[in-house]
Amino acid sequence: MEKLFKNILIIGHSNIGDVCYDLAVIAPLRSNFKQAKINLLTSSRAKELVENYPGIDEIIIFDKHGKDKGIFGQIVLVQSLRKERFDLVIVLNKSLLFNFLGASTVWRIEEKLRKDKSGDFIHVVDSYLSLLRSKGVSVAEKLIFNFRFDNQEVNFAKNFFAKNSIADSDKVISISPYANWSLKCWPVTKWNELIKVLNKEYKVIVVGKEGADSYSKIVSREISKQVISAVNQCSLKQSMMIIKRSQIFISCDSSLLHIASCMQIPSIGLYGPTAIGAYYPYFHQDFVIKGEDVPDCTPCLNSKNFARCKAEGKSPCMLAINVEQVLGRIHQLIDSV
């Protein structure tokens, strides 16, 4: 490396799942620039995830729906950022904000770092680490995400398990049927079919937050009464503590799925519209499930007919996933432990 940077700004994402993977760059940067101040720019919704994360010195919130709203709000934000005199800005999203910060050095992900030699997309984490390596930053062979929990969050989980008669000897599977896009969701009827089978051997806990879309409300209303519900009862970190107690976590492509995988909880992802190659749960690629007979527009993120089915909770690519596939992955996970 040509320079030893003193003040580093990472321009991260706003969505929680994306921010989780932004954290992959923290440990290498801290290891290589021990004296540097490392700042992370993210959204208010992701603040809880990154608070007290080892290696981050300051979290800077870009509140585009509040104080930083509109052109004037962004101008004020830029002015405050320029005063920090960052000597390195690392851009992990598609923001053009770096152009206005006056940093002497900017690292951005070139398109070639997003794909492998065959032209297929690689996981975003691998593209971030490739960027660091290309700049001379050494990266440890084993990537570890080190989330911190406070006593309140630990005690919440203990009380939740006690209240719901979950003993230390009980086997737990947690699930999340919610996603930030209803086309990613598996039909609630299939969740209920799965829950009926799992309840014979496991305590099944549902985590997550109900979204504003109509399908989320259908899920909340129609999900099996045989589950233990933590829906809308937990902060993000409290949900993470519940997932941490689980033997297996199952979800459609959601922020909690990616967080669970990064916590090293055996994770099964149900995928339809999402491009799996770049966004699979990082440590559990082999346990992703997609339908066996899906339409040719799948994944629709890469399709000219983007979201053409417009079917909340009934997208053909998610309907193509059957309960037997999920049960098979569960057995595969158990056998691999």
C-alpha positions in Angstrom: 0.0 0.0 0.0 1.3 3.4 -0.9 -0.3 5.3 2.0 -1.2 4.7 5.6 -4.6 6.3 5.8 -5.7 8.1 9.0 -9.4 8.8 8.4 -11.5 6.4 6.4 -15.1 6.7 5.3 -17.0 3.7 4.1 -20.1 4.6 2.1 -22.4 1.7 2.9 -25.9 0.7 2.1 -29.2 1.5 3.7 -31.0 -1.9 3.7 -30.1 -4.0 6.7 -29.2 -7.2 4.8 -26.8 -5.2 2.5 -25.3 -3.4 5.5 -24.6 -6.8 7.1 -22.3 -7.6 4.2 -20.7 -4.2 4.2 -19.3 -5.2 7.6 -17.0 -7.7 5.8 -14.5 -4.9 5.1 -14.2 -3.7 8.7 -11.9 -6.4 10.1 -9.4 -6.2 7.2 -9.3 -2.4 7.3 -8.8 -2.4 11.1 -6.0 -4.9 10.9 -4.2 -3.0 8.1 -4.8 0.5 9.4 -4.6 0.1 13.2 -4.3 3.9 13.9 -7.0 5.0 11.4 -10.4 6.3 12.4 -13.0 4.1 10.5 -16.3 5.7 9.8 -19.4 4.0 8.3 -22.1 6.0 6.5 -25.4 4.1 6.6 -29.1 4.6 7.3 -31.0 5.0 10.5 -32.7 1.6 10.0 -29.3 -0.2 10.0 -27.9 1.7 13.0 -28.8 -1.0 15.5 -27.0 -3.6 13.6 -23.7 -1.7 13.4 -23.7 -0.1 16.8 -20.7 -1.2 18.9 -19.4 -3.4 16.0 -15.7 -4.0 16.6 -13.5 -1.8 14.4 -16.0 0.9 13.7 -15.1 4.2 15.4 -18.1 6.3 14.3 -21.4 5.7 12.6 -22.7 8.5 10.4 -26.4 8.4 9.6 -27.6 9.4 6.2 -31.3 10.1 7.0 -32.7 10.7 3.5 -36.3 10.6 4.8 -35.6 13.0 7.7 -32.9 15.6 8.3 -31.0 14.8 5.1 -34.1 14.8 2.9 -34.0 16.5 -0.5 -31.2 18.5 -2.2 -30.8 21.0 0.7 -30.5 18.2 3.3 -27.9 16.4 1.2 -25.9 19.6 0.7 -25.8 20.1 4.5 -24.6 16.5 4.9 -21.9 16.9 2.3 -20.7 20.1 4.0 -20.4 18.3 7.3 -18.6 15.3 5.7 -16.1 17.5 3.9 -15.1 19.0 7.3 -13.9 15.5 8.4 -11.2 15.6 5.7 -11.3 11.9 4.9 -8.2 10.7 3.1 -9.8 7.4 1.9 -13.4 6.9 0.9 -14.5 3.3 0.1 -17.7 3.2 -1.9 -19.7 -0.1 -1.5 -23.0 1.1 -3.1 -23.9 3.1 -6.2 -23.7 6.5 -4.5 -22.0 9.4 -6.3 -21.6 11.2 -2.9 -17.8 10.5 -3.0 -17.5 13.1 -5.8 -18.2 15.9 -3.4 -16.1 14.9 -0.4 -12.7 16.1 -1.5 -11.0 12.8 -0.5 -7.5 12.3 -1.8 -8.2 8.6 -2.5 -11.4 6.8 -3.5 -11.8 3.0 -3.9 -14.8 1.8 -5.9 -15.8 -1.6 -7.1 -15.1 -2.0 -10.8 -17.4 -4.1 -12.8 -14.7 -6.8 -13.3 -14.6 -7.3 -9.6 -18.3 -8.3 -9.5 -17.9 -11.3 -11.7 -15.7 -14.4 -12.0 -13.6 -15.4 -15.0 -16.7 -17.0 -16.6 -18.7 -13.8 -16.3 -21.0 -15.0 -13.6 -21.7 -12.7 -10.7 -19.9 -13.4 -7.4 -21.2 -12.8 -4.0 -21.0 -9.1 -3.0 -18.8 -10.0 0.0 -16.2 -11.6 -2.3 -16.3 -8.5 -4.5 -15.7 -6.3 -1.5 -12.7 -8.4 -0.4 -11.4 -8.5 -4.0 -11.4 -4.7 -4.0 -9.4 -4.6 -0.8 -6.9 -7.1 -2.1 -6.5 -5.2 -5.3 -5.5 -2.2 -3.2 -2.9 -4.1 -1.3 -5.0 -4.7 1.9 -4.3 -8.2 3.4 -7.5 -10.2 4.1 -7.6 -13.0 6.6 -8.4 -16.4 5.2 -11.3 -16.9 7.5 -14.0 -14.2 7.6 -15.7 -13.6 10.9 -18.7 -11.3 11.6 -18.5 -10.2 15.3 -21.9 -8.9 16.3 -22.1 -7.5 19.9 -25.1 -7.9 22.2 -25.8 -6.0 25.4 -27.3 -7.4 28.7 -30.8 -6.1 27.8 -30.8 -8.1 24.6 -29.4 -11.2 26.3 -32.0 -10.9 29.1 -34.8 -10.4 26.6 -34.0 -13.7 25.0 -33.8 -15.5 28.3 -37.2 -14.2 29.3 -38.7 -15.0 26.0 -37.6 -18.6 26.1 -38.7 -19.0 29.7 -42.1 -17.4 29.0 -42.6 -19.8 26.1 -41.4 -22.9 28.0 -38.4 -23.4 25.7 -35.9 -25.5 27.7 -32.2 -25.7 27.1 -32.7 -29.3 25.9 -35.4 -28.3 23.3 -34.5 -28.2 19.6 -35.5 -24.9 18.0 -36.0 -23.9 14.4 -36.8 -20.3 13.8 -38.4 -19.0 10.6 -39.1 -15.7 9.0 -41.8 -15.6 6.3 -41.4 -11.8 5.7 -39.3 -10.0 3.1 -39.0 -6.4 2.0 -40.6 -7.4 -1.3 -43.6 -9.6 -1.4 -42.6 -11.4 -4.6 -39.8 -13.0 -2.5 -42.3 -14.5 -0.1 -43.2 -18.2 0.1 -47.0 -18.8 0.3 -48.2 -18.9 3.9 -50.1 -22.2 3.1 -46.7 -23.8 2.4 -45.2 -22.4 5.6 -48.1 -23.9 7.6 -47.5 -27.3 5.9 -43.9 -27.1 6.9 -44.6 -26.0 10.4 -47.0 -29.0 10.9 -44.1 -31.4 10.2 -41.5 -29.5 12.2 -43.6 -29.3 15.3 -43.3 -33.0 15.8 -39.6 -32.6 16.7 -38.8 -28.9 17.1 -40.1 -25.7 18.9 -40.8 -23.4 15.9 -40.4 -19.7 16.4 -41.5 -17.0 13.9 -39.4 -13.8 13.9 -39.5 -10.7 11.9 -41.5 -7.6 11.4 -44.8 -7.3 9.5 -44.3 -5.0 6.4 -46.7 -2.4 5.1 -47.7 -4.5 2.1 -50.9 -6.5 2.1 -49.3 -9.9 1.9 -47.4 -9.3 5.1 -50.7 -8.8 6.8 -52.1 -12.0 5.3 -49.1 -13.9 6.6 -49.5 -12.5 10.1 -53.2 -13.3 10.1 -53.0 -16.8 8.6 -49.7 -18.2 9.9 -50.2 -21.4 12.0 -51.2 -20.9 15.6 -48.9 -23.8 16.4 -45.8 -21.6 16.3 -44.3 -19.4 19.0 -44.5 -15.9 17.6 -42.0 -13.1 18.2 -43.3 -11.1 15.3 -43.4 -7.3 15.9 -42.2 -8.0 19.5 -38.5 -7.6 19.1 -35.8 -5.2 18.1 -33.4 -6.3 15.5 -30.8 -7.4 18.0 -33.4 -9.2 20.1 -34.5 -11.1 17.0 -30.9 -12.0 16.4 -30.6 -13.4 19.9 -33.6 -15.7 19.3 -32.1 -16.8 16.0 -28.8 -17.4 17.8 -30.5 -20.0 20.0 -31.8 -21.9 17.0 -30.4 -25.1 15.5 -31.7 -24.0 12.0 -33.0 -20.8 10.5 -35.3 -20.8 7.4 -36.4 -17.7 5.5 -37.0 -16.3 2.0 -34.4 -13.8 0.9 -34.5 -11.4 3.8 -32.1 -9.4 6.0 -32.5 -11.9 8.8 -31.5 -14.7 6.5 -28.2 -13.0 5.7 -27.6 -12.0 9.3 -28.3 -15.6 10.5 -25.8 -17.0 8.1 -23.2 -14.4 9.2 -23.8 -15.5 12.8 -22.9 -19.1 11.6 -26.5 -20.3 12.3 -27.3 -23.1 9.8 -29.5 -21.2 7.3 -31.8 -22.3 4.6 -32.8 -19.7 2.0 -35.9 -19.9 -0.2 -35.1 -18.1 -3.5 -37.2 -17.0 -6.5 -36.9 -13.5 -7.9 -33.4 -12.8 -6.5 -30.2 -13.4 -8.4 -28.7 -16.1 -6.2 -25.1 -15.8 -7.3 -24.6 -12.4 -5.8 -26.9 -12.5 -2.9 -27.0 -16.0 -1.4 -26.6 -16.4 2.4 -22.8 -16.1 2.5 -21.8 -19.1 4.6 -24.7 -21.4 3.5 -24.7 -21.3 -0.3 -25.2 -25.0 -0.6 -28.5 -24.8 1.4 -30.3 -22.3 -0.9 -33.5 -23.7 -2.4 -35.1 -22.7 -5.7 -38.0 -24.2 -7.5 -37.5 -27.1 -9.8 -39.7 -25.8 -12.5 -39.5 -22.0 -12.7 -40.5 -19.6 -15.4 -37.9 -18.3 -17.8 -38.0 -14.8 -16.3 -36.4 -16.1 -13.1 -34.5 -14.3 -11.5 -36.6 -11.4 -12.4 -34.0 -8.9 -11.2 -32.1 -9.8 -14.4 -35.2 -10.0 -16.6 -36.5 -7.5 -19.2 -39.9 -8.4 -17.8 -39.1 -7.2 -14.3 -41.7 -8.4 -11.7 -44.1 -9.2 -14.5 -46.2 -11.6 -12.4 -47.0 -8.9 -9.8 -48.3 -11.7 -7.5 -48.0 -10.9 -3.9 -47.0 -14.1 -2.1 -47.9 -16.1 -5.2 -45.0 -15.5 -7.6 -44.5 -18.6 -9.8 -40.9 -19.0 -8.9 -41.7 -19.2 -5.2 -44.7 -21.4 -5.7 -42.3 -23.8 -7.4 -40.6 -24.5 -4.1 -42.2 -27.4 -2.3 -42.1 -28.5 1.3 -40.3 -31.7 0.6 -37.3 -29.7 -0.7 -37.2 -27.7 2.5 -37.4 -30.9 4.6 -34.6 -32.4 2.5 -32.4 -29.4 3.2 -33.1 -29.7 6.9 -32.0 -33.3 6.9 -28.9 -32.4 4.8 -28.0 -29.6 7.3 -28.4 -32.0 10.3 -26.2 -34.6 8.7 -23.5 -32.0 7.9 -23.1 -31.0 11.5 
